[in-house]
Amino acid sequence: GTISGCHFQGTIRLTGLSTTTATGGIAGEINTDVSHNAAVVSECSNSGTIQGLYPVGGVAGRTTGSRIESSENSAGALIRGKGLTGGISGQSWTNAVIENSDNYGRVEGTADKTGGICGEQFNLSLISNSVNHTGTTVTGTSRLGGICGYSASSCSIKNCVNETGLSGISETGGICGTQFLSCSIDGCSNSGAISGSGTEADENTGIGGIVGGNFGSEITSSENSGTVSGQSTVGGIAGYTNYIVKDCINTAGIEGGTFIGGATGMAEGAGYVLSFLTNSGTVTASGGAGGIIGNITSSISVSFCTNQEAGVVYASAGSAGGIAGVINDAGASVSDCENHAPVSSGKWAGGIVALSQGEILDCLNTGQVSVPATNDPVQNEEGIIVENITVAAGVVGMTSSAVENCENQGAVSGYTAGGIVTRFTSSVSLYKLKNCTNSGQVTGTRSAGGVVATITKGGIAEALENSGSVTGPYCVGGVVAENVKGSLTDCVNTGTIQGSETEID
């Protein structure tokens, strides 16, 4: 069947307690015929009030195996449902398609799965070339998105735009609240302000400029320019991800409590890659702040990511890194990444990573890195057990894994400071500090090393070079300030070294 060029202006109100009656401005339900031929709704609009339980949509309540094309929910329209509420379709199932469609109206869900275009899409469905425009209102609890609230089971969202702000309890995204299991978002952009409004301990998580929660799905070639804020797990692209995020850009400020990142707040998952991500927005947190990623919890690979000069990273109490705040897994790696922004923290800071258990390879820092000149205790809200010593480093503050082929050009200052590493805690011969160079000025109020402030457990250092000036009152070294049973081979210092009179004695 085909419905084209039709427009609705009145009121449709579903009463009673039914939870499965589809309610829509043009059609309650759009479905295939017995031969699986698709129905088509095209060039239709709703400017009225559509009120039901779920699913509820401005054009269709439920779309199954069929198409909605070039249609809109107009300005002045009100779509109100309990859940599965969307400006165009409340629910899109099994090869359903929404394309070239727009929302200009109000979409209000009182439960989860609410979206400016679609509340929920499932099983190989597609939303493409659709826009949730400036001036719209999209409200719900969790799984709230500017385009789609919840996308599951091999669905796609392509070339879509959200222009309006959203605030949800959890799993809230500019494009999609949550995408789950083999779904994809490609070529999408968000400019609306996205925020978390939850108050309970398990709420206010998974807040992202593009996706709130990304589970087993991909985000590619997408861009966020809207501010993003929340208590935990907040990112310019994805709040939480356990799969692929690549070729994405964030240009807006990202702010929150713990695990806050310019691209992703928290990343976990074995054997997949985050790559070619760029951030130029400020990242502000109490702890776990990263220019690209706040917290890495498992064996992922982060490569070819850049935090640009404008992407200032600051943590008031915990960890702050130009690329990642924390790497919590020895199988993880950061390679071929660059930070060009200032990085500072109340406790632990690194030009690339603040605290790391994983490898850091072929990375460059040019940004200034700083922590306080004292070792005052701070409240650690990240739940990470590390030495209670304040550190700043051009590449990584504390690490127990390999750091190879890295370079620092930025000034480093704080209580303990190292041009490349502050505290190298590895005792495993497989993990080395190797082929690293520092040309930045290093200043410490306790200890300062041109390359390493302290080797703590007999680690191996090879082919390290410092040409930056190194200044401190106590332990000061051109290559290493304090060395406990470590080995140094083929290391060079040409920088000026200054210590206090006590240190000289």
Secondary structure, 3 states (H helix, E strand, C coil): CEEECCEECCEEECCCCCCCCCEECCEEEECCCCCCCCCEEECCEECCEEECCCCEECCEEEEECCEEECCEECCCCEEEECCCEECCEEEEECCCEEECCEECCEEEECCCCEECCEEEEECCCEEECCEECCCCEEECCEEEECCEEEEECCCEEECCEECCCEEECEEEECCEEEEECCCEEECCEECCCEEECCCCCCCCEEEECCEEEEECCEEECCEECCCEEEEEEEECCEEEECCCEECCEECCCEEEEEEEECCEEEECCCCCEEECCEECCCEEECEEEECCEEEECCCCEEECCEECCCCCEEECCCEEECCEEEECCCCCEEECCEECCCEEECCEEECCEEEECCEEECCEECCCEECCCCCCCCCCCCCCCCCCCCEEECCEEEECCCEECCEECCCEEEEEEECCEEEECCCCCCCEEECCEECCCEEEEEEEECCEEEECCCCEEECCEECCCEECCCEEECCEEEECCCEEECCEECCCEECCHHHHC
